[in-house]
Amino acid sequence: MTEAEAQKPIHVKMKVGNVEFEIEGTVDQCNEAVGKFLATVTEKLKETPLITEREAAPPRAETCKFIIQRLWEEGWFSTSHGLGEVHSEMAKRGFHYDRTAVAHALIDLVKDGILTREGRPRRYQYTQKRPPTR
C-alpha cells in the first residue's frame, strides 16, 4: 500500500452480535479502532456469560409421533379430530411439523393400535382406539 493510499479516508461498518458500529478514518486509524473494539468486546464476553445454566431452556427433541402420542395420553383423542385439527393443536403447543409428517405419524399410531381412523381418504377422523392407561 502506498503512502497516499494509507492516508486516504475509509469507512468501516461492523456488526458483532447485536452491536453495530461505523468508523471513518485512515487505514491505520481504523485498524487501531477496530482492534480496540474487538478486544473490549472479547473481554466483556469473558466476564459476562451470555446464558446462565438456569436460564437455558431444556432442549426439545421430541418427534412428531411422540407429540401426537402425548396428545393421546392427555385424552385429546377422546373425540375425533381431522389432520388439520391435529396439526393446529401441535402448532398451538409450539411444535411446527409439516402436515405430511403429522399424517405419517398418525398412520403409524393407527398401525400401533393407539388410534383408529374413520372416513374417506383426505377426510379421515382420528380417535383413540383405546384410552391411555394412567
C-alpha positions in Angstrom: 0.0 0.0 0.0 1.4 3.4 -0.9 1.6 6.3 1.5 -1.1 8.1 -0.4 -3.5 5.1 -0.1 -2.7 4.7 3.6 -3.7 8.4 4.2 -6.9 8.1 2.1 -10.0 8.0 4.4 -12.0 4.8 4.5 -15.4 3.9 6.0 -15.7 0.6 8.0 -19.0 -0.8 9.2 -19.0 -3.8 11.5 -21.6 -5.8 13.4 -20.6 -8.2 16.3 -23.6 -9.9 17.8 -26.3 -7.3 18.3 -23.7 -4.4 18.4 -23.1 -2.4 15.2 -20.6 0.4 14.7 -19.1 2.5 12.0 -15.7 4.1 11.8 -14.2 6.5 9.3 -10.6 7.4 9.1 -7.3 6.3 7.6 -6.4 2.6 7.3 -4.1 2.8 10.4 -6.8 4.7 12.5 -9.5 2.2 11.5 -7.2 -0.8 12.2 -6.4 0.5 15.7 -10.0 1.4 16.5 -11.4 -2.0 15.3 -8.7 -3.8 17.3 -9.6 -1.9 20.4 -13.3 -2.5 19.9 -12.8 -6.3 19.4 -10.5 -6.6 22.4 -13.1 -4.8 24.6 -16.0 -7.0 23.3 -13.9 -10.1 23.8 -13.1 -9.1 27.4 -16.7 -8.3 28.2 -17.9 -11.7 26.8 -15.4 -13.5 29.0 -16.7 -11.6 32.1 -20.4 -12.0 31.3 -21.8 -15.3 30.4 -24.5 -15.0 27.6 -26.9 -17.5 29.1 -26.6 -19.0 32.6 -27.4 -22.7 33.0 -30.6 -21.7 35.0 -31.9 -19.6 32.1 -31.2 -22.1 29.3 -34.3 -23.8 28.0 -34.1 -27.5 28.0 -33.6 -28.9 24.6 -36.8 -30.2 23.0 -36.1 -33.1 20.6 -39.5 -34.7 20.5 -40.6 -36.5 17.4 -43.8 -35.7 15.7 -45.1 -39.2 16.7 -44.1 -38.6 20.3 -46.1 -35.3 20.4 -49.2 -36.9 19.0 -48.8 -39.7 21.5 -48.7 -37.2 24.3 -52.0 -35.7 23.0 -53.5 -39.2 23.2 -52.1 -39.6 26.7 -53.8 -36.4 27.7 -57.1 -37.7 26.4 -57.3 -35.2 23.5 -58.2 -38.0 21.1 -61.3 -39.0 23.1 -63.1 -37.0 20.5 -62.5 -37.3 16.7 -60.1 -34.9 15.0 -59.0 -34.5 11.4 -55.4 -34.0 10.2 -55.9 -30.2 10.2 -57.0 -30.1 13.8 -54.1 -32.3 14.9 -51.7 -30.1 13.0 -53.2 -26.9 14.5 -53.2 -28.3 18.1 -49.5 -29.2 17.7 -48.7 -25.7 16.4 -50.5 -24.1 19.4 -48.2 -26.1 21.6 -45.1 -24.8 19.8 -44.5 -27.8 17.5 -44.4 -26.9 13.9 -44.2 -30.0 11.8 -45.0 -30.4 8.1 -48.6 -31.7 7.6 -47.2 -34.7 5.8 -45.1 -35.6 8.8 -48.2 -35.3 11.0 -50.1 -37.5 8.6 -47.4 -40.2 8.6 -47.2 -40.1 12.4 -51.0 -40.5 12.7 -50.8 -43.6 10.3 -48.0 -45.1 12.5 -50.2 -44.6 15.6 -53.1 -46.3 13.8 -50.8 -49.2 13.0 -49.6 -49.3 16.6 -53.2 -49.8 17.7 -53.3 -46.5 19.7 -55.6 -44.5 17.3 -58.3 -45.5 14.9 -59.3 -43.7 11.8 -62.7 -43.5 10.1 -63.9 -41.8 6.9 -62.6 -41.4 3.4 -59.1 -40.6 2.2 -58.3 -36.9 2.8 -61.2 -36.7 5.3 -60.1 -39.2 7.9 -61.0 -38.6 11.5 -58.7 -39.9 14.2 -59.9 -41.2 17.5 -58.3 -43.1 20.4 -58.7 -46.8 19.8 -58.1 -47.5 23.5 -57.9 -45.0 26.3 -54.5 -44.2 27.8 -53.6 -46.1 31.0 -52.8 -43.8 33.8 
